[in-house]
Amino acid sequence: MTMAEAARDPIRVRPEDAHEFVVALLEASGVDRKNAEIVARGLVQADLRGVESHGVNRIPSYLARVRNGVLDPRAEPTLTEVTPVVAQVDGHNGFGFPAAHLGMEKAISMARTFGIGMVSVKHSNHFGMSAWIVRQAVEAGMMSLVFTNSSPALPVWGGKTQLMGVSPIACGAPGGNNSKPFILDMAPSVAARGKIHKALRRGEKIPTDWALDSEGRPTDDPEQALKGVMLPMGGPKGSALAIMMDVFSGVLSGSAFAGGVTGPYDMSKPGDVGHFFVTIKPDLFLSLQEFRDRMDILYQRVVGSEKMHGVDRIYFPGEIEQLTEESRLKDGIPYVQEEIDVLNAEAERLGVAKMRVRR
């Protein structure tokens, strides 16, 4: 085995060690313990679910934004009630995770009392993987819609320049008594932009149908892809979904929109990201038991469908990620040496202990 190959071997880290490492970095950067715990929980959940593009390796870019004065580590989100079922959170340019957590917490509370809750979040930042917020609702027994906008990366259909964000559409519902919950978290592009950053970080190529370079040509080079545009899934359909995210998350909230959001790797100015959450009690129109029974039927019919040639198993949305999490909770989260080195460089800069790894 060459040294290069050895460097690609996964290094396992216990989830609790990854969590405490992130908390230590954030506290050393001025984030209070409560908010640091929320950020760490969201990032580690992404790594556990196999969504490494939105996991702990996002921390260096977040901390770079803190150092450059375009993200306020000490900001506390504030909440304003608009009606009994509508509220708005102002993130005050702090980390997006606490603002999103507060918004979903309020939406859940309203839905428990009134059956539905709706929260808009303004002046926020990147909040990682949307599925962790969907999961917050699912674990409270709620259905949910989770929208956010993001920095320009996609052209609108027929255009050639970046305008819309690769803004995920996410939603979820509790499962039945014998089925997994439904958790959907998908980008309107062929692939999430974070996957290109991950490929660049790991020295990997990308599929040529993910993005175009600055000259409008398909590319397998992640560096060139980041200089060009992401490709929307389904052509005009993906483009329209990206615009929808901007309407509900940006236009409605009072945050940036139409290409005005600043990305987490851009150190020029605050992000001004907007989010939009809706929670719904699942027993509004029938009993909770009936809902769960019907979710069981849906799950079984989906995973029990006749398989196309070459398919061994059909999964419910979110099920692969849940199975990955179960495995990584036992075996640890895999990182590569380059990622560990970058994270430990942040630890050295801030004077905190390096990440503990399994040997």
PyMOL commands that set and color helices and strands:
alter all, ss='L'
color gray80, all
select helices_A, chain A and resi 3-8+15-28+33-48+52-54+56-67+96-114+131-139+193-202+222-227+236-251+288-303+319-331+337-350
alter helices_A, ss='H'
color red, helices_A
select strands_A, chain A and resi 11-13+78-83+86-90+116-124+143-148+152-154+164-165+169-173+182-186+211-212+229-230+273-280+333-335
alter strands_A, ss='S'
color yellow, strands_A
deselect
rebuild
show_as cartoon
